[in-house]
Amino acid sequence: MISSFLVYWADLQDLGEKQALEDGAELHKTTTLQLHPQQAPENDVGIVLLQ
């Protein structure tokens, strides 16, 4: 996930930019998890999509 890379990259920066990058990574992770829930909705349980 890109937020993991941003946290890693933040460790390579000076203090001022490090905190800003860590804050941005956390914000990105939170937003991503809200947009892409980890569980399927109840009415989708048992449905398989084939391509």
Secondary structure, DSSP 4 states (H G I P E B T S, - for coil): -HHHHHHHHHHTS-HHHHHHHHHHHHHHHHHHHHHS-SS--GGGTT-----
